[in-house]
Amino acid sequence: MGRRRKPRPPAARLPRCIKCNAPMTVAKVEPMQAEGLRYELRTFQCPDCGRQQTYTMGLAEQTSCKL
């Protein structure tokens, strides 16, 4: 049997700052819609240097398409 990995603590899943390598915190979460699909736009901020990074996170749900 293969070994199972231990789940990582929540802090280990946060992105790290590309400038100072510190774990970033969530600054804001905004809904985003593109081509009938809804996503979340998440902005993370470094508590040490203040740098911000924004990521588009997976599919939230599909919207109805009207023709």
ZAGU-875456 format. One record per atom (N, C-alpha, C): residue in one letter; x, y negated, z. Coordinates in Angstrom, 1 decimal, padded with zeros to 4 digits. Example, Ala and Ser with C-alpha at 12.3 -4.5 7.8 and 13.67 -1.06 7.14 Angstrom:
% ZAGU-875456
[atom "a",[013.2,005.7,007.8]]
[atom "a",[012.3,004.5,007.8]]
[atom "a",[013.2,003.3,007.8]]
[atom "s",[012.8,002.2,007.1]]
[atom "s",[013.7,001.1,007.1]]
[atom "s",[012.9,000.0,007.9]]
***
This chain:
% ZAGU-875456
[atom "m",[000.8,001.2,000.0]]
[atom "m",[000.0,000.0,000.0]]
[atom "m",[000.9,-001.3,000.0]]
[atom "g",[000.4,-002.3,-000.8]]
[atom "g",[001.1,-003.5,-000.8]]
[atom "g",[000.9,-004.3,000.5]]
[atom "r",[001.9,-005.2,000.7]]
[atom "r",[001.7,-006.0,001.9]]
[atom "r",[000.8,-007.2,001.6]]
[atom "r",[000.0,-007.5,002.5]]
[atom "r",[-000.9,-008.7,002.4]]
[atom "r",[-000.2,-009.9,002.9]]
[atom "r",[-000.4,-011.0,002.2]]
[atom "r",[000.2,-012.3,002.7]]
[atom "r",[-000.6,-012.8,003.8]]
[atom "k",[000.0,-013.5,004.7]]
[atom "k",[-000.7,-014.2,005.8]]
[atom "k",[-001.3,-015.5,005.2]]
[atom "p",[-002.5,-015.8,005.6]]
[atom "p",[-003.1,-017.1,005.1]]
[atom "p",[-002.2,-018.3,005.6]]
[atom "r",[-002.0,-019.2,004.8]]
[atom "r",[-001.2,-020.4,005.2]]
[atom "r",[-002.0,-021.3,006.0]]
[atom "p",[-001.4,-022.0,007.0]]
[atom "p",[-002.2,-023.0,007.7]]
[atom "p",[-002.6,-024.1,006.8]]
[atom "p",[-003.6,-024.9,007.1]]
[atom "p",[-004.1,-026.0,006.2]]
[atom "p",[-003.0,-027.0,005.9]]
[atom "a",[-002.1,-027.3,006.8]]
[atom "a",[-001.1,-028.3,006.5]]
[atom "a",[-000.1,-027.8,005.4]]
[atom "a",[000.0,-026.4,005.3]]
[atom "a",[000.9,-025.9,004.2]]
[atom "a",[000.3,-026.0,002.8]]
[atom "r",[-001.0,-026.2,002.7]]
[atom "r",[-001.7,-026.3,001.5]]
[atom "r",[-001.7,-027.7,000.9]]
[atom "l",[-001.4,-028.7,001.7]]
[atom "l",[-001.4,-030.1,001.3]]
[atom "l",[-000.2,-030.3,000.4]]
[atom "p",[-000.4,-031.2,-000.6]]
[atom "p",[000.8,-031.5,-001.5]]
[atom "p",[001.8,-032.3,-000.7]]
[atom "r",[003.1,-032.2,-001.2]]
[atom "r",[004.2,-032.9,-000.5]]
[atom "r",[004.5,-034.1,-001.4]]
[atom "c",[005.0,-035.2,-000.8]]
[atom "c",[005.4,-036.4,-001.5]]
[atom "c",[006.6,-036.1,-002.4]]
[atom "i",[006.5,-036.6,-003.6]]
[atom "i",[007.7,-036.3,-004.5]]
[atom "i",[008.8,-037.3,-004.2]]
[atom "k",[008.6,-038.3,-003.4]]
[atom "k",[009.6,-039.3,-003.1]]
[atom "k",[010.4,-038.8,-001.9]]
[atom "c",[009.7,-038.5,-000.8]]
[atom "c",[010.4,-038.2,000.5]]
[atom "c",[010.1,-036.8,001.0]]
[atom "n",[009.3,-036.0,000.3]]
[atom "n",[009.0,-034.6,000.6]]
[atom "n",[008.2,-034.4,001.9]]
[atom "a",[007.5,-035.4,002.4]]
[atom "a",[006.6,-035.3,003.6]]
[atom "a",[005.3,-034.7,003.2]]
[atom "p",[004.6,-034.0,004.0]]
[atom "p",[003.2,-033.6,003.7]]
[atom "p",[002.3,-034.8,003.6]]
[atom "m",[001.4,-034.8,002.6]]
[atom "m",[000.6,-035.9,002.4]]
[atom "m",[-000.8,-035.7,003.0]]
[atom "t",[-001.5,-036.7,003.3]]
[atom "t",[-002.9,-036.6,003.8]]
[atom "t",[-003.9,-037.1,002.8]]
[atom "v",[-005.1,-036.6,002.9]]
[atom "v",[-006.2,-037.0,002.0]]
[atom "v",[-006.6,-038.4,002.3]]
[atom "a",[-006.5,-039.3,001.3]]
[atom "a",[-006.9,-040.7,001.4]]
[atom "a",[-008.4,-040.9,001.0]]
[atom "k",[-008.8,-040.2,-000.1]]
[atom "k",[-010.2,-040.3,-000.6]]
[atom "k",[-010.5,-039.2,-001.5]]
[atom "v",[-011.8,-038.9,-001.6]]
[atom "v",[-012.3,-037.9,-002.5]]
[atom "v",[-013.5,-038.5,-003.3]]
[atom "e",[-013.4,-038.5,-004.6]]
[atom "e",[-014.4,-039.1,-005.5]]
[atom "e",[-014.9,-038.1,-006.5]]
[atom "p",[-016.2,-038.1,-006.7]]
[atom "p",[-016.8,-037.2,-007.8]]
[atom "p",[-016.4,-037.8,-009.1]]
[atom "m",[-016.2,-036.9,-010.1]]
[atom "m",[-015.8,-037.2,-011.4]]
[atom "m",[-016.6,-036.3,-012.4]]
[atom "q",[-017.0,-036.9,-013.5]]
[atom "q",[-017.8,-036.1,-014.5]]
[atom "q",[-017.1,-036.2,-015.9]]
[atom "a",[-016.9,-035.1,-016.5]]
[atom "a",[-016.3,-035.1,-017.9]]
[atom "a",[-016.9,-033.9,-018.7]]
[atom "e",[-017.5,-034.3,-019.9]]
[atom "e",[-018.0,-033.3,-020.8]]
[atom "e",[-019.0,-032.3,-020.1]]
[atom "g",[-019.9,-032.9,-019.3]]
[atom "g",[-021.0,-032.1,-018.7]]
[atom "g",[-020.5,-031.3,-017.4]]
[atom "l",[-019.3,-031.4,-017.0]]
[atom "l",[-018.8,-030.7,-015.8]]
[atom "l",[-018.4,-031.7,-014.8]]
[atom "r",[-018.6,-031.3,-013.5]]
[atom "r",[-018.3,-032.2,-012.4]]
[atom "r",[-017.1,-031.7,-011.7]]
[atom "y",[-016.2,-032.6,-011.4]]
[atom "y",[-014.9,-032.4,-010.7]]
[atom "y",[-014.8,-033.3,-009.5]]
[atom "e",[-013.8,-033.1,-008.7]]
[atom "e",[-013.4,-034.0,-007.6]]
[atom "e",[-012.1,-034.6,-007.9]]
[atom "l",[-012.0,-035.9,-007.8]]
[atom "l",[-010.7,-036.6,-007.9]]
[atom "l",[-010.2,-036.9,-006.5]]
[atom "r",[-009.1,-036.2,-006.1]]
[atom "r",[-008.6,-036.4,-004.8]]
[atom "r",[-007.4,-037.2,-004.7]]
[atom "t",[-007.3,-038.2,-003.9]]
[atom "t",[-006.1,-039.0,-003.7]]
[atom "t",[-005.5,-038.7,-002.4]]
[atom "f",[-004.2,-038.4,-002.5]]
[atom "f",[-003.4,-038.1,-001.3]]
[atom "f",[-002.4,-039.3,-001.0]]
[atom "q",[-002.2,-039.5,000.2]]
[atom "q",[-001.2,-040.6,000.6]]
[atom "q",[-000.2,-040.1,001.5]]
[atom "c",[001.1,-040.5,001.3]]
[atom "c",[002.2,-040.1,002.2]]
[atom "c",[002.2,-041.0,003.4]]
[atom "p",[002.1,-040.5,004.6]]
[atom "p",[002.1,-041.3,005.8]]
[atom "p",[003.5,-041.9,006.1]]
[atom "d",[004.6,-041.4,005.5]]
[atom "d",[005.9,-042.0,005.7]]
[atom "d",[006.2,-043.1,004.8]]
[atom "c",[006.1,-042.9,003.5]]
[atom "c",[006.5,-044.0,002.5]]
[atom "c",[005.3,-044.7,001.9]]
[atom "g",[004.1,-044.2,002.0]]
[atom "g",[002.9,-044.9,001.5]]
[atom "g",[002.6,-044.5,000.0]]
[atom "r",[003.4,-043.7,-000.6]]
[atom "r",[003.1,-043.3,-002.0]]
[atom "r",[001.8,-042.6,-002.1]]
[atom "q",[001.1,-042.8,-003.2]]
[atom "q",[-000.2,-042.1,-003.5]]
[atom "q",[-000.1,-041.2,-004.7]]
[atom "q",[-000.7,-040.1,-004.7]]
[atom "q",[-000.8,-039.1,-005.8]]
[atom "q",[-002.2,-038.7,-005.9]]
[atom "t",[-002.7,-038.6,-007.2]]
[atom "t",[-004.1,-038.3,-007.4]]
[atom "t",[-004.1,-037.0,-008.2]]
[atom "y",[-005.0,-036.1,-007.8]]
[atom "y",[-005.2,-034.8,-008.5]]
[atom "y",[-006.7,-034.6,-008.8]]
[atom "t",[-006.9,-033.9,-010.0]]
[atom "t",[-008.3,-033.5,-010.3]]
[atom "t",[-008.4,-032.1,-009.9]]
[atom "m",[-009.3,-031.8,-009.0]]
[atom "m",[-009.5,-030.5,-008.4]]
[atom "m",[-010.7,-029.8,-009.1]]
[atom "g",[-010.5,-028.5,-009.2]]
[atom "g",[-011.4,-027.6,-009.9]]
[atom "g",[-012.9,-028.0,-010.1]]
[atom "l",[-013.6,-027.1,-010.8]]
[atom "l",[-014.9,-027.3,-011.2]]
[atom "l",[-015.8,-027.3,-009.9]]
[atom "a",[-016.6,-028.4,-009.7]]
[atom "a",[-017.5,-028.4,-008.6]]
[atom "a",[-018.9,-027.8,-009.0]]
[atom "e",[-019.4,-028.2,-010.2]]
[atom "e",[-020.7,-027.6,-010.7]]
[atom "e",[-020.9,-028.1,-012.1]]
[atom "q",[-021.8,-027.5,-012.8]]
[atom "q",[-022.1,-027.9,-014.2]]
[atom "q",[-023.4,-028.7,-014.2]]
[atom "t",[-023.4,-029.8,-014.9]]
[atom "t",[-024.6,-030.6,-015.0]]
[atom "t",[-025.4,-030.1,-016.2]]
[atom "s",[-026.7,-030.5,-016.2]]
[atom "s",[-027.6,-030.2,-017.3]]
[atom "s",[-027.3,-031.1,-018.5]]
[atom "c",[-027.3,-030.6,-019.6]]
[atom "c",[-027.0,-031.3,-020.8]]
[atom "c",[-028.3,-031.6,-021.6]]
[atom "k",[-028.5,-032.9,-021.8]]
[atom "k",[-029.7,-033.3,-022.6]]
[atom "k",[-029.3,-033.7,-024.0]]
[atom "l",[-030.0,-033.1,-025.0]]
[atom "l",[-029.7,-033.5,-026.4]]
[atom "l",[-030.7,-034.5,-026.9]]
***
